[in-house]
């Protein structure tokens, strides 16, 4: 129970950081939706990778990914598995551009 409480506290902190600027209002809404629908599919550890729900994919399809990626910090990367983020985005048919950055993570080429 303590771990779950800590996770929600961290997510609330992340949300507060992203929502801090008015120019990113759409991005903060995307983050709220992603936390609600996709959180369990992108948290560390890297394995197992779980196919995301339709609700998660729906949120990802609408998300402003460049805005969200610009907000990813080292602290977020300690909690969120960037490999899973790439997997979930690809699964939901909104792959991240290989070679682009999401936080400090460089998106690799997806191998079939």
Biopython code that builds the backbone (N, CA, C, O; Angstrom):
import numpy as np
from Bio.PDB.StructureBuilder import StructureBuilder

atoms = [
    (1, "UNK", "N", (0.830, -1.190, 0.000)),
    (1, "UNK", "CA", (0.000, 0.000, 0.000)),
    (1, "UNK", "C", (0.873, 1.253, 0.000)),
    (1, "UNK", "O", (0.541, 2.232, -0.668)),
    (2, "UNK", "N", (1.978, 1.236, 0.734)),
    (2, "UNK", "CA", (2.880, 2.377, 0.783)),
    (2, "UNK", "C", (3.499, 2.688, -0.561)),
    (2, "UNK", "O", (3.669, 3.857, -0.906)),
    (3, "UNK", "N", (3.840, 1.658, -1.330)),
    (3, "UNK", "CA", (4.417, 1.844, -2.656)),
    (3, "UNK", "C", (3.404, 2.499, -3.587)),
    (3, "UNK", "O", (3.761, 3.382, -4.367)),
    (4, "UNK", "N", (2.162, 2.080, -3.515)),
    (4, "UNK", "CA", (1.106, 2.645, -4.341)),
    (4, "UNK", "C", (0.891, 4.112, -3.979)),
    (4, "UNK", "O", (0.743, 4.954, -4.866)),
    (5, "UNK", "N", (0.874, 4.420, -2.705)),
    (5, "UNK", "CA", (0.724, 5.804, -2.254)),
    (5, "UNK", "C", (1.874, 6.646, -2.784)),
    (5, "UNK", "O", (1.658, 7.762, -3.258)),
    (6, "UNK", "N", (3.088, 6.126, -2.710)),
    (6, "UNK", "CA", (4.262, 6.838, -3.212)),
    (6, "UNK", "C", (4.171, 7.088, -4.703)),
    (6, "UNK", "O", (4.543, 8.161, -5.176)),
    (7, "UNK", "N", (3.679, 6.107, -5.453)),
    (7, "UNK", "CA", (3.534, 6.240, -6.895)),
    (7, "UNK", "C", (2.550, 7.350, -7.231)),
    (7, "UNK", "O", (2.824, 8.174, -8.103)),
    (8, "UNK", "N", (1.416, 7.382, -6.555)),
    (8, "UNK", "CA", (0.434, 8.431, -6.809)),
    (8, "UNK", "C", (0.979, 9.799, -6.419)),
    (8, "UNK", "O", (0.675, 10.791, -7.081)),
    (9, "UNK", "N", (1.768, 9.868, -5.369)),
    (9, "UNK", "CA", (2.375, 11.122, -4.964)),
    (9, "UNK", "C", (3.320, 11.621, -6.040)),
    (9, "UNK", "O", (3.306, 12.805, -6.377)),
    (10, "UNK", "N", (4.144, 10.728, -6.588)),
    (10, "UNK", "CA", (5.081, 11.101, -7.647)),
    (10, "UNK", "C", (4.320, 11.565, -8.882)),
    (10, "UNK", "O", (4.688, 12.572, -9.489)),
    (11, "UNK", "N", (3.275, 10.853, -9.262)),
    (11, "UNK", "CA", (2.493, 11.241, -10.433)),
    (11, "UNK", "C", (1.838, 12.608, -10.217)),
    (11, "UNK", "O", (1.759, 13.408, -11.149)),
    (12, "UNK", "N", (1.376, 12.875, -9.019)),
    (12, "UNK", "CA", (0.792, 14.182, -8.724)),
    (12, "UNK", "C", (1.855, 15.276, -8.852)),
    (12, "UNK", "O", (1.570, 16.365, -9.350)),
    (13, "UNK", "N", (3.066, 14.990, -8.409)),
    (13, "UNK", "CA", (4.166, 15.934, -8.520)),
    (13, "UNK", "C", (4.488, 16.203, -9.985)),
    (13, "UNK", "O", (4.669, 17.355, -10.381)),
    (14, "UNK", "N", (4.560, 15.152, -10.785)),
    (14, "UNK", "CA", (4.827, 15.292, -12.219)),
    (14, "UNK", "C", (3.744, 16.141, -12.868)),
    (14, "UNK", "O", (4.035, 17.045, -13.651)),
    (15, "UNK", "N", (2.512, 15.847, -12.542)),
    (15, "UNK", "CA", (1.392, 16.598, -13.090)),
    (15, "UNK", "C", (1.488, 18.071, -12.713)),
    (15, "UNK", "O", (1.234, 18.943, -13.544)),
    (16, "UNK", "N", (1.848, 18.347, -11.485)),
    (16, "UNK", "CA", (1.983, 19.726, -11.039)),
    (16, "UNK", "C", (3.102, 20.443, -11.787)),
    (16, "UNK", "O", (2.974, 21.624, -12.112)),
    (17, "UNK", "N", (4.196, 19.739, -12.062)),
    (17, "UNK", "CA", (5.306, 20.333, -12.802)),
    (17, "UNK", "C", (4.878, 20.679, -14.220)),
    (17, "UNK", "O", (5.185, 21.767, -14.708)),
    (18, "UNK", "N", (4.182, 19.780, -14.883)),
    (18, "UNK", "CA", (3.758, 20.016, -16.263)),
    (18, "UNK", "C", (2.682, 21.080, -16.321)),
    (18, "UNK", "O", (2.673, 21.897, -17.242)),
    (19, "UNK", "N", (1.786, 21.087, -15.369)),
    (19, "UNK", "CA", (0.677, 22.039, -15.375)),
    (19, "UNK", "C", (1.113, 23.434, -14.950)),
    (19, "UNK", "O", (0.307, 24.365, -14.952)),
    (20, "UNK", "N", (2.361, 23.583, -14.591)),
    (20, "UNK", "CA", (2.833, 24.846, -14.056)),
    (20, "UNK", "C", (2.804, 26.023, -15.010)),
    (20, "UNK", "O", (2.766, 27.164, -14.550)),
    (21, "UNK", "N", (2.819, 25.804, -16.319)),
    (21, "UNK", "CA", (2.814, 26.914, -17.257)),
    (21, "UNK", "C", (1.537, 26.899, -18.070)),
    (21, "UNK", "O", (1.078, 25.843, -18.504)),
    (22, "UNK", "N", (0.968, 28.067, -18.273)),
    (22, "UNK", "CA", (-0.297, 28.171, -18.997)),
    (22, "UNK", "C", (-0.158, 27.732, -20.444)),
    (22, "UNK", "O", (-1.106, 27.186, -21.009)),
    (23, "UNK", "N", (1.001, 27.957, -21.061)),
    (23, "UNK", "CA", (1.166, 27.622, -22.470)),
    (23, "UNK", "C", (1.090, 26.118, -22.718)),
    (23, "UNK", "O", (0.928, 25.695, -23.862)),
    (24, "UNK", "N", (1.202, 25.321, -21.692)),
    (24, "UNK", "CA", (1.182, 23.865, -21.836)),
    (24, "UNK", "C", (-0.124, 23.246, -21.354)),
    (24, "UNK", "O", (-0.147, 22.070, -20.990)),
    (25, "UNK", "N", (-1.219, 24.020, -21.346)),
    (25, "UNK", "CA", (-2.471, 23.490, -20.820)),
    (25, "UNK", "C", (-2.894, 22.212, -21.526)),
    (25, "UNK", "O", (-3.319, 21.263, -20.866)),
    (26, "UNK", "N", (-2.788, 22.162, -22.861)),
    (26, "UNK", "CA", (-3.146, 20.952, -23.592)),
    (26, "UNK", "C", (-2.254, 19.787, -23.214)),
    (26, "UNK", "O", (-2.713, 18.650, -23.108)),
    (27, "UNK", "N", (-0.996, 20.069, -23.015)),
    (27, "UNK", "CA", (-0.034, 19.046, -22.632)),
    (27, "UNK", "C", (-0.344, 18.512, -21.238)),
    (27, "UNK", "O", (-0.244, 17.307, -21.010)),
    (28, "UNK", "N", (-0.713, 19.373, -20.313)),
    (28, "UNK", "CA", (-1.023, 18.897, -18.965)),
    (28, "UNK", "C", (-2.284, 18.046, -18.970)),
    (28, "UNK", "O", (-2.390, 17.093, -18.198)),
    (29, "UNK", "N", (-3.233, 18.375, -19.824)),
    (29, "UNK", "CA", (-4.448, 17.542, -19.951)),
    (29, "UNK", "C", (-4.074, 16.171, -20.511)),
    (29, "UNK", "O", (-4.574, 15.143, -20.053)),
    (30, "UNK", "N", (-3.185, 16.172, -21.513)),
    (30, "UNK", "CA", (-2.707, 14.898, -22.059)),
    (30, "UNK", "C", (-2.067, 14.068, -20.961)),
    (30, "UNK", "O", (-2.297, 12.862, -20.874)),
    (31, "UNK", "N", (-1.263, 14.711, -20.120)),
    (31, "UNK", "CA", (-0.590, 13.990, -19.045)),
    (31, "UNK", "C", (-1.597, 13.410, -18.062)),
    (31, "UNK", "O", (-1.454, 12.268, -17.626)),
    (32, "UNK", "N", (-2.609, 14.186, -17.714)),
    (32, "UNK", "CA", (-3.649, 13.680, -16.809)),
    (32, "UNK", "C", (-4.301, 12.433, -17.398)),
    (32, "UNK", "O", (-4.489, 11.431, -16.709)),
    (33, "UNK", "N", (-4.643, 12.511, -18.682)),
    (33, "UNK", "CA", (-5.290, 11.374, -19.341)),
    (33, "UNK", "C", (-4.362, 10.169, -19.421)),
    (33, "UNK", "O", (-4.794, 9.035, -19.214)),
    (34, "UNK", "N", (-3.088, 10.412, -19.722)),
    (34, "UNK", "CA", (-2.124, 9.310, -19.805)),
    (34, "UNK", "C", (-1.936, 8.636, -18.452)),
    (34, "UNK", "O", (-1.863, 7.410, -18.369)),
    (35, "UNK", "N", (-1.858, 9.432, -17.397)),
    (35, "UNK", "CA", (-1.713, 8.856, -16.063)),
    (35, "UNK", "C", (-2.920, 7.983, -15.749)),
    (35, "UNK", "O", (-2.781, 6.884, -15.211)),
    (36, "UNK", "N", (-4.092, 8.477, -16.086)),
    (36, "UNK", "CA", (-5.310, 7.747, -15.769)),
    (36, "UNK", "C", (-5.413, 6.428, -16.555)),
    (36, "UNK", "O", (-5.796, 5.400, -15.996)),
    (37, "UNK", "N", (-5.074, 6.463, -17.844)),
    (37, "UNK", "CA", (-5.321, 5.304, -18.707)),
    (37, "UNK", "C", (-4.104, 4.436, -19.005)),
    (37, "UNK", "O", (-4.259, 3.254, -19.312)),
    (38, "UNK", "N", (-2.899, 4.994, -18.923)),
    (38, "UNK", "CA", (-1.726, 4.262, -19.419)),
    (38, "UNK", "C", (-0.652, 3.970, -18.380)),
    (38, "UNK", "O", (0.307, 3.253, -18.666)),
    (39, "UNK", "N", (-0.798, 4.509, -17.195)),
    (39, "UNK", "CA", (0.245, 4.406, -16.184)),
    (39, "UNK", "C", (0.761, 2.984, -16.002)),
    (39, "UNK", "O", (1.973, 2.768, -15.975)),
    (40, "UNK", "N", (-0.134, 2.021, -15.878)),
    (40, "UNK", "CA", (0.305, 0.656, -15.561)),
    (40, "UNK", "C", (1.069, -0.011, -16.697)),
    (40, "UNK", "O", (1.711, -1.039, -16.485)),
    (41, "UNK", "N", (1.011, 0.551, -17.888)),
    (41, "UNK", "CA", (1.690, -0.047, -19.035)),
    (41, "UNK", "C", (3.098, 0.485, -19.246)),
    (41, "UNK", "O", (3.851, -0.076, -20.042)),
    (42, "UNK", "N", (3.475, 1.560, -18.549)),
    (42, "UNK", "CA", (4.770, 2.196, -18.804)),
    (42, "UNK", "C", (5.677, 2.305, -17.578)),
    (42, "UNK", "O", (6.760, 2.884, -17.668)),
    (43, "UNK", "N", (5.264, 1.771, -16.460)),
    (43, "UNK", "CA", (6.068, 1.887, -15.248)),
    (43, "UNK", "C", (7.205, 0.860, -15.248)),
    (43, "UNK", "O", (7.080, -0.225, -15.817)),
    (44, "UNK", "N", (8.314, 1.225, -14.601)),
    (44, "UNK", "CA", (9.416, 0.281, -14.414)),
    (44, "UNK", "C", (8.935, -0.901, -13.596)),
    (44, "UNK", "O", (8.020, -0.744, -12.788)),
    (45, "UNK", "N", (9.514, -2.073, -13.773)),
    (45, "UNK", "CA", (10.668, -2.447, -14.587)),
    (45, "UNK", "C", (10.306, -2.611, -16.063)),
    (45, "UNK", "O", (9.137, -2.549, -16.442)),
    (46, "UNK", "N", (11.346, -2.824, -16.895)),
    (46, "UNK", "CA", (11.172, -2.908, -18.350)),
    (46, "UNK", "C", (10.343, -4.118, -18.782)),
    (46, "UNK", "O", (9.703, -4.087, -19.834)),
    (47, "UNK", "N", (10.349, -5.158, -17.996)),
    (47, "UNK", "CA", (9.584, -6.353, -18.357)),
    (47, "UNK", "C", (8.697, -6.760, -17.199)),
    (47, "UNK", "O", (9.071, -6.576, -16.041)),
    (48, "UNK", "N", (7.545, -7.303, -17.485)),
    (48, "UNK", "CA", (7.024, -7.632, -18.809)),
    (48, "UNK", "C", (6.387, -6.411, -19.462)),
    (48, "UNK", "O", (5.939, -5.486, -18.785)),
    (49, "UNK", "N", (6.358, -6.431, -20.787)),
    (49, "UNK", "CA", (5.640, -5.415, -21.546)),
    (49, "UNK", "C", (4.225, -5.944, -21.760)),
    (49, "UNK", "O", (4.036, -7.064, -22.236)),
    (50, "UNK", "N", (3.249, -5.143, -21.408)),
    (50, "UNK", "CA", (1.838, -5.539, -21.469)),
    (50, "UNK", "C", (1.148, -4.735, -22.559)),
    (50, "UNK", "O", (1.336, -3.522, -22.655)),
    (51, "UNK", "N", (0.349, -5.409, -23.379)),
    (51, "UNK", "CA", (-0.403, -4.705, -24.409)),
    (51, "UNK", "C", (-1.351, -3.714, -23.735)),
    (51, "UNK", "O", (-2.108, -4.087, -22.838)),
    (52, "UNK", "N", (-1.308, -2.450, -24.169)),
    (52, "UNK", "CA", (-2.166, -1.436, -23.541)),
    (52, "UNK", "C", (-3.628, -1.611, -23.926)),
    (52, "UNK", "O", (-3.957, -2.241, -24.931)),
    (53, "UNK", "N", (-4.481, -1.046, -23.111)),
    (53, "UNK", "CA", (-5.922, -1.094, -23.346)),
    (53, "UNK", "C", (-6.307, -0.178, -24.505)),
    (53, "UNK", "O", (-5.526, 0.675, -24.927)),
    (54, "UNK", "N", (-7.520, -0.369, -25.007)),
    (54, "UNK", "CA", (-8.053, 0.522, -26.041)),
    (54, "UNK", "C", (-8.152, 1.952, -25.516)),
    (54, "UNK", "O", (-7.905, 2.905, -26.254)),
    (55, "UNK", "N", (-8.512, 2.100, -24.249)),
    (55, "UNK", "CA", (-8.620, 3.436, -23.650)),
    (55, "UNK", "C", (-7.261, 4.129, -23.630)),
    (55, "UNK", "O", (-7.171, 5.324, -23.913)),
    (56, "UNK", "N", (-6.216, 3.396, -23.301)),
    (56, "UNK", "CA", (-4.864, 3.951, -23.301)),
    (56, "UNK", "C", (-4.491, 4.379, -24.722)),
    (56, "UNK", "O", (-3.995, 5.487, -24.926)),
    (57, "UNK", "N", (-4.727, 3.514, -25.690)),
    (57, "UNK", "CA", (-4.392, 3.840, -27.081)),
    (57, "UNK", "C", (-5.166, 5.063, -27.564)),
    (57, "UNK", "O", (-4.630, 5.882, -28.311)),
    (58, "UNK", "N", (-6.391, 5.187, -27.154)),
    (58, "UNK", "CA", (-7.195, 6.340, -27.545)),
    (58, "UNK", "C", (-6.566, 7.633, -27.034)),
    (58, "UNK", "O", (-6.519, 8.632, -27.752)),
    (59, "UNK", "N", (-6.086, 7.613, -25.803)),
    (59, "UNK", "CA", (-5.431, 8.782, -25.226)),
    (59, "UNK", "C", (-4.136, 9.087, -25.979)),
    (59, "UNK", "O", (-3.850, 10.244, -26.290)),
    (60, "UNK", "N", (-3.362, 8.055, -26.269)),
    (60, "UNK", "CA", (-2.093, 8.248, -26.967)),
    (60, "UNK", "C", (-2.324, 8.837, -28.357)),
    (60, "UNK", "O", (-1.558, 9.690, -28.803)),
    (61, "UNK", "N", (-3.357, 8.395, -29.031)),
    (61, "UNK", "CA", (-3.656, 8.917, -30.373)),
    (61, "UNK", "C", (-3.897, 10.427, -30.345)),
    (61, "UNK", "O", (-3.597, 11.114, -31.321)),
    (62, "UNK", "N", (-4.425, 10.945, -29.257)),
    (62, "UNK", "CA", (-4.759, 12.368, -29.141)),
    (62, "UNK", "C", (-3.648, 13.198, -28.495)),
    (62, "UNK", "O", (-3.696, 14.427, -28.536)),
    (63, "UNK", "N", (-2.664, 12.551, -27.908)),
    (63, "UNK", "CA", (-1.657, 13.247, -27.100)),
    (63, "UNK", "C", (-0.691, 14.081, -27.940)),
    (63, "UNK", "O", (-0.353, 13.731, -29.070)),
    (64, "UNK", "N", (-0.262, 15.189, -27.353)),
    (64, "UNK", "CA", (0.777, 16.031, -27.928)),
    (64, "UNK", "C", (2.112, 15.468, -27.433)),
    (64, "UNK", "O", (2.659, 15.923, -26.429)),
    (65, "UNK", "N", (2.622, 14.474, -28.155)),
    (65, "UNK", "CA", (3.803, 13.738, -27.713)),
    (65, "UNK", "C", (5.041, 14.631, -27.618)),
    (65, "UNK", "O", (5.766, 14.526, -26.628)),
    (66, "UNK", "N", (5.324, 15.500, -28.585)),
    (66, "UNK", "CA", (6.509, 16.355, -28.416)),
    (66, "UNK", "C", (6.451, 17.208, -27.146)),
    (66, "UNK", "O", (7.468, 17.391, -26.477)),
    (67, "UNK", "N", (5.286, 17.723, -26.816)),
    (67, "UNK", "CA", (5.136, 18.504, -25.583)),
    (67, "UNK", "C", (5.409, 17.616, -24.370)),
    (67, "UNK", "O", (6.158, 17.999, -23.471)),
    (68, "UNK", "N", (4.804, 16.438, -24.349)),
    (68, "UNK", "CA", (5.005, 15.534, -23.214)),
    (68, "UNK", "C", (6.472, 15.140, -23.083)),
    (68, "UNK", "O", (7.016, 15.133, -21.979)),
    (69, "UNK", "N", (7.115, 14.812, -24.203)),
    (69, "UNK", "CA", (8.524, 14.403, -24.156)),
    (69, "UNK", "C", (9.418, 15.529, -23.659)),
    (69, "UNK", "O", (10.436, 15.273, -23.016)),
    (70, "UNK", "N", (9.054, 16.763, -23.946)),
    (70, "UNK", "CA", (9.868, 17.892, -23.487)),
    (70, "UNK", "C", (9.811, 18.050, -21.971)),
    (70, "UNK", "O", (10.654, 18.731, -21.389)),
    (71, "UNK", "N", (8.831, 17.431, -21.330)),
    (71, "UNK", "CA", (8.653, 17.550, -19.884)),
    (71, "UNK", "C", (9.258, 16.378, -19.099)),
    (71, "UNK", "O", (9.245, 16.387, -17.868)),
    (72, "UNK", "N", (9.783, 15.380, -19.799)),
    (72, "UNK", "CA", (10.331, 14.203, -19.123)),
    (72, "UNK", "C", (11.685, 14.558, -18.515)),
    (72, "UNK", "O", (12.602, 14.983, -19.218)),
    (73, "UNK", "N", (11.796, 14.380, -17.208)),
    (73, "UNK", "CA", (13.036, 14.664, -16.481)),
    (73, "UNK", "C", (13.706, 13.347, -16.071)),
    (73, "UNK", "O", (13.137, 12.268, -16.237)),
    (74, "UNK", "N", (14.904, 13.456, -15.542)),
    (74, "UNK", "CA", (15.608, 12.271, -15.019)),
    (74, "UNK", "C", (14.792, 11.607, -13.914)),
    (74, "UNK", "O", (14.785, 10.381, -13.801)),
    (75, "UNK", "N", (14.106, 12.407, -13.099)),
    (75, "UNK", "CA", (13.289, 11.846, -12.022)),
    (75, "UNK", "C", (12.136, 11.022, -12.587)),
    (75, "UNK", "O", (11.815, 9.953, -12.068)),
    (76, "UNK", "N", (11.523, 11.523, -13.645)),
    (76, "UNK", "CA", (10.437, 10.774, -14.292)),
    (76, "UNK", "C", (10.983, 9.493, -14.897)),
    (76, "UNK", "O", (10.336, 8.449, -14.825)),
    (77, "UNK", "N", (12.172, 9.562, -15.497)),
    (77, "UNK", "CA", (12.777, 8.381, -16.119)),
    (77, "UNK", "C", (13.127, 7.297, -15.099)),
    (77, "UNK", "O", (13.292, 6.136, -15.472)),
    (78, "UNK", "N", (13.242, 7.651, -13.839)),
    (78, "UNK", "CA", (13.486, 6.655, -12.797)),
    (78, "UNK", "C", (12.223, 5.845, -12.509)),
    (78, "UNK", "O", (12.305, 4.728, -11.999)),
    (79, "UNK", "N", (11.064, 6.400, -12.832)),
    (79, "UNK", "CA", (9.779, 5.772, -12.541)),
    (79, "UNK", "C", (9.148, 5.161, -13.784)),
    (79, "UNK", "O", (8.608, 4.056, -13.750)),
    (80, "UNK", "N", (9.230, 5.905, -14.879)),
    (80, "UNK", "CA", (8.619, 5.478, -16.131)),
    (80, "UNK", "C", (9.688, 4.815, -16.995)),
    (80, "UNK", "O", (10.770, 5.369, -17.187)),
    (81, "UNK", "N", (9.382, 3.636, -17.511)),
    (81, "UNK", "CA", (10.302, 2.899, -18.377)),
    (81, "UNK", "C", (10.141, 3.417, -19.802)),
    (81, "UNK", "O", (9.108, 3.200, -20.435)),
    (82, "UNK", "N", (11.156, 4.094, -20.299)),
    (82, "UNK", "CA", (11.065, 4.681, -21.630)),
    (82, "UNK", "C", (10.960, 3.605, -22.720)),
    (82, "UNK", "O", (10.358, 3.851, -23.765)),
    (83, "UNK", "N", (11.526, 2.436, -22.496)),
    (83, "UNK", "CA", (11.350, 1.326, -23.449)),
    (83, "UNK", "C", (9.876, 0.958, -23.562)),
    (83, "UNK", "O", (9.378, 0.689, -24.656)),
    (84, "UNK", "N", (9.184, 0.946, -22.432)),
    (84, "UNK", "CA", (7.747, 0.650, -22.449)),
    (84, "UNK", "C", (6.957, 1.765, -23.117)),
    (84, "UNK", "O", (5.966, 1.498, -23.797)),
    (85, "UNK", "N", (7.380, 3.000, -22.932)),
    (85, "UNK", "CA", (6.716, 4.125, -23.594)),
    (85, "UNK", "C", (6.790, 3.935, -25.106)),
    (85, "UNK", "O", (5.792, 4.104, -25.807)),
    (86, "UNK", "N", (7.972, 3.584, -25.606)),
    (86, "UNK", "CA", (8.151, 3.340, -27.039)),
    (86, "UNK", "C", (7.274, 2.178, -27.490)),
    (86, "UNK", "O", (6.621, 2.255, -28.530)),
    (87, "UNK", "N", (7.260, 1.104, -26.709)),
    (87, "UNK", "CA", (6.444, -0.072, -27.038)),
    (87, "UNK", "C", (4.960, 0.282, -27.101)),
    (87, "UNK", "O", (4.270, -0.081, -28.053)),
    (88, "UNK", "N", (4.476, 0.987, -26.089)),
    (88, "UNK", "CA", (3.057, 1.336, -26.027)),
    (88, "UNK", "C", (2.685, 2.269, -27.188)),
    (88, "UNK", "O", (1.649, 2.078, -27.826)),
    (89, "UNK", "N", (3.514, 3.264, -27.461)),
    (89, "UNK", "CA", (3.232, 4.186, -28.569)),
    (89, "UNK", "C", (3.183, 3.427, -29.895)),
    (89, "UNK", "O", (2.303, 3.672, -30.719)),
    (90, "UNK", "N", (4.116, 2.518, -30.098)),
    (90, "UNK", "CA", (4.133, 1.719, -31.328)),
    (90, "UNK", "C", (2.900, 0.831, -31.408)),
    (90, "UNK", "O", (2.256, 0.753, -32.454)),
    (91, "UNK", "N", (2.568, 0.161, -30.307)),
    (91, "UNK", "CA", (1.401, -0.719, -30.271)),
    (91, "UNK", "C", (0.128, 0.056, -30.618)),
    (91, "UNK", "O", (-0.763, -0.457, -31.294)),
    (92, "UNK", "N", (0.063, 1.289, -30.146)),
    (92, "UNK", "CA", (-1.125, 2.132, -30.363)),
    (92, "UNK", "C", (-1.088, 2.864, -31.710)),
    (92, "UNK", "O", (-1.909, 3.743, -31.972)),
    (93, "UNK", "N", (-0.142, 2.496, -32.542)),
    (93, "UNK", "CA", (-0.016, 3.043, -33.894)),
    (93, "UNK", "C", (0.254, 4.547, -33.918)),
    (93, "UNK", "O", (-0.216, 5.268, -34.797)),
    (94, "UNK", "N", (1.020, 4.995, -32.935)),
    (94, "UNK", "CA", (1.534, 6.368, -32.931)),
    (94, "UNK", "C", (3.001, 6.301, -32.492)),
    (94, "UNK", "O", (3.383, 6.817, -31.441)),
    (95, "UNK", "N", (3.817, 5.637, -33.349)),
    (95, "UNK", "CA", (5.214, 5.418, -32.954)),
    (95, "UNK", "C", (5.983, 6.727, -32.809)),
    (95, "UNK", "O", (5.735, 7.707, -33.511)),
    (96, "UNK", "N", (6.919, 6.701, -31.879)),
    (96, "UNK", "CA", (7.801, 7.842, -31.688)),
    (96, "UNK", "C", (8.868, 7.805, -32.783)),
    (96, "UNK", "O", (9.311, 6.731, -33.189)),
    (97, "UNK", "N", (9.272, 8.970, -33.253)),
    (97, "UNK", "CA", (10.231, 9.092, -34.348)),
    (97, "UNK", "C", (11.604, 8.569, -33.921)),
    (97, "UNK", "O", (12.196, 9.104, -32.984)),
    (98, "UNK", "N", (12.128, 7.521, -34.596)),
    (98, "UNK", "CA", (13.470, 7.036, -34.258)),
    (98, "UNK", "C", (14.497, 8.171, -34.344)),
    (98, "UNK", "O", (14.493, 8.967, -35.283)),
    (99, "UNK", "N", (15.361, 8.218, -33.351)),
    (99, "UNK", "CA", (16.385, 9.250, -33.290)),
    (99, "UNK", "C", (15.953, 10.490, -32.530)),
    (99, "UNK", "O", (16.789, 11.319, -32.172)),
    (100, "UNK", "N", (14.637, 10.631, -32.275)),
    (100, "UNK", "CA", (14.158, 11.779, -31.512)),
    (100, "UNK", "C", (14.389, 11.528, -30.026)),
    (100, "UNK", "O", (14.709, 10.414, -29.613)),
    (101, "UNK", "N", (14.222, 12.575, -29.236)),
    (101, "UNK", "CA", (14.435, 12.484, -27.793)),
    (101, "UNK", "C", (13.114, 12.584, -27.061)),
    (101, "UNK", "O", (12.218, 13.335, -27.446)),
    (102, "UNK", "N", (13.016, 11.803, -25.992)),
    (102, "UNK", "CA", (11.921, 11.929, -25.046)),
    (102, "UNK", "C", (12.614, 11.977, -23.693)),
    (102, "UNK", "O", (13.041, 10.951, -23.165)),
    (103, "UNK", "N", (12.719, 13.182, -23.138)),
    (103, "UNK", "CA", (13.588, 13.360, -21.992)),
    (103, "UNK", "C", (15.017, 13.200, -22.468)),
    (103, "UNK", "O", (15.394, 13.782, -23.485)),
    (104, "UNK", "N", (15.818, 12.426, -21.759)),
    (104, "UNK", "CA", (17.187, 12.164, -22.191)),
    (104, "UNK", "C", (17.285, 10.886, -23.020)),
    (104, "UNK", "O", (18.358, 10.530, -23.506)),
    (105, "UNK", "N", (16.153, 10.201, -23.175)),
    (105, "UNK", "CA", (16.108, 8.923, -23.892)),
    (105, "UNK", "C", (16.019, 9.161, -25.400)),
    (105, "UNK", "O", (15.151, 9.900, -25.864)),
    (106, "UNK", "N", (16.907, 8.540, -26.155)),
    (106, "UNK", "CA", (16.861, 8.616, -27.610)),
    (106, "UNK", "C", (16.047, 7.432, -28.129)),
    (106, "UNK", "O", (16.330, 6.280, -27.801)),
    (107, "UNK", "N", (15.049, 7.726, -28.931)),
    (107, "UNK", "CA", (14.156, 6.695, -29.454)),
    (107, "UNK", "C", (14.924, 5.833, -30.453)),
    (107, "UNK", "O", (15.431, 6.346, -31.450)),
    (108, "UNK", "N", (15.014, 4.521, -30.193)),
    (108, "UNK", "CA", (15.738, 3.644, -31.128)),
    (108, "UNK", "C", (14.858, 3.282, -32.327)),
    (108, "UNK", "O", (13.643, 3.482, -32.318)),
    (109, "UNK", "N", (15.514, 2.743, -33.357)),
    (109, "UNK", "CA", (14.756, 2.209, -34.490)),
    (109, "UNK", "C", (14.037, 0.960, -34.022)),
    (109, "UNK", "O", (14.616, 0.131, -33.320)),
    (110, "UNK", "N", (12.780, 0.824, -34.408)),
    (110, "UNK", "CA", (12.025, -0.377, -34.044)),
    (110, "UNK", "C", (12.394, -1.496, -34.996)),
    (110, "UNK", "O", (12.414, -1.318, -36.213)),
    (111, "UNK", "N", (12.683, -2.640, -34.427)),
    (111, "UNK", "CA", (13.057, -3.795, -35.241)),
    (111, "UNK", "C", (11.900, -4.756, -35.268)),
    (111, "UNK", "O", (11.344, -5.101, -34.225)),
    (112, "UNK", "N", (11.536, -5.186, -36.442)),
    (112, "UNK", "CA", (10.420, -6.108, -36.605)),
    (112, "UNK", "C", (10.879, -7.527, -36.359)),
    (112, "UNK", "O", (10.079, -8.459, -36.449)),
]
sb = StructureBuilder()
sb.init_structure("model")
sb.init_model(0)
sb.init_chain("A")
sb.init_seg("    ")
for serial, (resi, resn, name, xyz) in enumerate(atoms, 1):
    if name == "N":
        sb.init_residue(resn, " ", resi, " ")
    sb.init_atom(name, np.array(xyz, "f"), 0.0, 1.0, " ", f" {name:<3s}", serial, name[0])
structure = sb.get_structure()
